[in-house]
Amino acid sequence: MHTEVAQFLRYLDVEKNASDLTIKSYREDLMDMADFLTDEGSRSVAPSDVSPNDLRGYVTALHEAGYARSSISRKLASLRSFYRFAQRQEMVDSNPAKPLRNPRGGRKLPHFLTGDEIRSLLAAPDASGEMGLRDSAILEVIYSAGLRVSELVGMNDRDIDFEEGVVRIRGKGRKERFGALGKYAIAALHRYFAARRPCPTNERESPTFRNKFGSRLTSRSVARMLEKYILQCGLDTRTTPHTLRHSFATHLLDGGADIRSVQELLGHKSLVTTQIYTHVSTSNIKAAYVKAHPRAGKPNSKATRGS
């Protein structure tokens, strides 16, 4: 199957202009399936050898291994996409992944920070040096624009328009959008730029966020940086850079923002993806109601009897 998968990955790169991360995910998903079937049958597997029953066995093994429903659904989506390509290229006659349904179950609500927790986190970096100013700008920008961490580390200086208060973002599938930069984010960026060391001459572009050597910061470095401040502030250890994106969307909806606008700001292709935040917002409203309304408690038998 390696040859066919390689052709599919080239198609994603050249014709679909997929990101490196997307191609990496497809490669891992497809080779994981091939390795499983090879182990099961002690033979190499060609795409045309795979049946729906083979894939059902693979999905069962994923469930037994404790994979999340979302991970299994993603792997099935990868298989369907690969086999649609294989059919068009006449490598196979049918798509064995098509009859398989995604695992059922409710979507897990995203973890987010409250307004007070966000304020505590944004105030945590030490602003007396370059790295502290950088960290402050990173946190402000992620929360202000609702960025994915990959979008943040991919930012270049020329992407920022200080006059308009926007930043050009290269999102999933290399699609571009504009994110909003509030006054706090802009001020944090100005302070960081004033203290930042020059970019190395071997950098083709001028990355906005740099490590101590002046080179582009990595996603893992941002995650490690956040872990430090999470512990410092005593916040929930589940908090990741993506939590700030979740918090951005939840706080906008709580504040009355239109869901279509939030969808555009997040760069979601489908409104369904954005709607998960309306469930979070509704949960907040209900919790506030129960806490604040004097007669919001659950009815008991004595209160309702005879009514």
URWO-V337833 format. One record per pair of residues at least 24 apart in sequence whose ideal C-beta (glycine too) atoms are under 10 Angstrom apart, sorted by sequence separation. I is the first residue (numbers start at 1). J is the second residue. If there is no record, write none. Layout:
i/j
I/J
I/J
This chain:
i/j
5/29
34/58
55/79
76/100
145/169
147/171
148/172
155/179
162/186
253/277
257/281
5/30
33/58
36/61
76/101
77/102
118/143
160/185
249/274
252/277
253/278
256/281
4/30
5/31
32/58
33/59
36/62
76/102
141/167
151/177
160/186
250/276
251/277
254/280
255/281
75/102
76/103
152/179
162/189
249/276
250/277
253/280
254/281
2/30
5/33
55/83
72/100
73/101
74/102
151/179
162/190
249/277
250/278
253/281
1/30
2/31
5/34
33/62
50/79
73/102
160/189
248/277
249/278
250/279
252/281
253/282
1/31
4/34
32/62
72/102
73/103
113/143
246/276
250/280
251/281
254/284
72/103
162/193
246/277
249/280
250/281
253/284
254/285
1/33
2/34
70/102
71/103
73/105
145/177
147/179
157/189
249/281
1/34
50/83
69/102
70/103
145/178
146/179
160/193
247/280
250/283
251/284
1/35
69/103
145/179
146/180
246/280
250/284
254/288
47/82
68/103
69/104
70/105
144/179
145/180
1/37
47/83
50/86
67/103
69/105
144/180
145/181
157/193
1/38
68/105
69/106
70/107
142/179
144/181
145/182
47/85
48/86
59/97
69/107
70/108
141/179
144/182
8/47
47/86
58/97
69/108
143/182
144/183
157/196
47/87
56/96
63/103
68/108
141/181
144/184
145/185
55/96
59/100
62/103
140/181
141/182
143/184
144/185
167/208
2/44
4/46
5/47
29/71
33/75
47/89
50/92
52/94
54/96
55/97
58/100
59/101
140/182
143/185
144/186
157/199
1/44
2/45
3/46
4/47
32/75
33/76
48/91
49/92
51/94
52/95
53/96
55/98
56/99
59/102
140/183
141/184
142/185
156/199
1/45
3/47
4/48
47/91
48/92
52/96
55/99
56/100
59/103
140/184
141/185
144/188
1/46
29/74
30/75
33/78
46/91
47/92
48/93
50/95
51/96
52/97
55/100
140/185
141/186
144/189
1/47
29/75
32/78
33/79
46/92
48/94
50/96
52/98
53/99
139/185
140/186
159/205
1/48
28/75
29/76
49/96
50/97
52/99
137/184
138/185
140/187
141/188
156/203
158/205
159/206
1/49
26/74
29/77
30/78
48/96
52/100
136/184
137/185
140/188
141/189
156/204
157/205
158/206
160/208
1/50
25/74
26/75
29/78
30/79
33/82
47/96
136/185
137/186
139/188
140/189
156/205
157/206
159/208
25/75
28/78
29/79
137/187
138/188
155/205
156/206
157/207
158/208
26/77
27/78
30/81
136/187
137/188
138/189
140/191
141/192
154/205
155/206
156/207
157/208
25/77
26/78
29/81
30/82
136/188
137/189
140/192
155/207
156/208
25/78
26/79
29/82
135/188
136/189
137/190
154/207
155/208
156/209
134/188
137/191
138/192
153/207
154/208
155/209
26/81
133/188
134/189
136/191
137/192
153/208
154/209
22/78
26/82
133/189
136/192
137/193
152/208
153/209
133/190
134/191
135/192
152/209
153/210
133/191
134/192
132/191
133/192
134/193
137/196
132/192
133/193
156/216
127/188
130/191
131/192
133/194
134/195
155/216
122/184
130/192
133/195
134/196
154/216
155/217
122/185
125/188
132/195
133/196
153/216
33/97
127/191
130/194
131/195
153/217
16/81
127/192
130/195
152/217
153/218
154/219
122/188
129/195
130/196
153/219
128/195
130/197
141/208
152/219
153/220
127/195
141/209
149/217
150/218
151/219
153/221
180/248
12/81
16/85
149/218
150/219
153/222
179/248
8/78
11/81
12/82
138/208
149/219
152/222
11/82
137/208
138/209
148/219
149/220
137/209
149/221
150/222
8/81
9/82
12/85
149/222
8/82
11/85
134/208
135/209
149/223
7/82
8/83
134/209
8/84
9/85
134/210
5/82
8/85
11/88
134/211
149/226
4/82
7/85
8/86
11/89
134/212
4/83
7/86
131/210
138/217
5/85
130/210
131/211
142/222
1/82
4/85
5/86
8/89
131/212
4/86
7/89
130/212
8/91
134/217
138/221
139/222
7/91
138/222
142/226
1/86
4/89
179/264
180/265
139/225
178/264
179/265
4/91
135/222
138/225
139/226
177/264
178/265
179/266
3/91
4/92
138/226
153/241
177/265
179/267
152/241
177/266
178/267
1/91
135/225
139/229
177/267
134/225
135/226
149/240
150/241
176/267
149/241
152/244
175/267
135/228
136/229
148/241
149/242
152/245
131/225
135/229
147/241
148/242
151/245
173/267
175/269
147/242
149/244
171/266
172/267
148/244
149/245
169/265
171/267
172/268
173/269
147/244
148/245
170/267
171/268
172/269
146/244
147/245
169/267
171/269
142/241
145/244
146/245
125/225
142/242
143/243
144/244
145/245
146/246
142/243
143/244
146/247
147/248
124/226
139/241
142/244
143/245
146/248
125/228
138/241
141/244
142/245
145/248
146/249
124/228
125/229
140/244
143/247
144/248
121/226
124/229
139/244
142/247
143/248
146/251
123/229
124/230
138/244
142/248
146/252
122/229
124/231
125/232
121/229
124/232
143/251
120/229
121/230
124/233
123/233
121/232
122/233
124/235
120/232
121/233
117/230
120/233
119/233
120/234
121/235
120/235
117/233
146/262
151/267
113/230
117/234
118/235
117/235
121/239
147/265
148/266
117/236
146/265
147/266
148/267
113/233
145/265
146/266
147/267
114/235
145/266
146/267
113/235
117/239
121/243
122/244
113/236
121/244
112/236
111/236
118/243
113/239
117/243
118/244
121/247
111/238
112/239
111/239
21/150
111/240
118/247
20/150
112/242
113/243
117/247
118/248
19/150
111/242
112/243
113/244
110/242
111/243
112/244
115/247
110/243
112/245
113/246
114/247
118/251
112/246
113/247
19/154
110/245
111/246
112/247
113/248
110/246
111/247
112/248
114/250
115/251
109/246
110/247
112/249
113/250
114/251
112/250
113/251
110/249
111/250
112/251
115/254
110/250
115/255
109/250
112/254
22/172
19/170
21/172
22/173
19/171
22/174
19/172
18/172
19/173
20/174
18/173
19/174
17/173
18/174
19/175
16/173
17/174
16/174
17/175
12/173
107/272
112/277
107/273
110/276
109/276
110/277
107/275
108/276
109/277
112/280
107/276
110/279
111/280
109/279
110/280
114/284
109/280
107/279
112/284
106/279
109/283
21/219
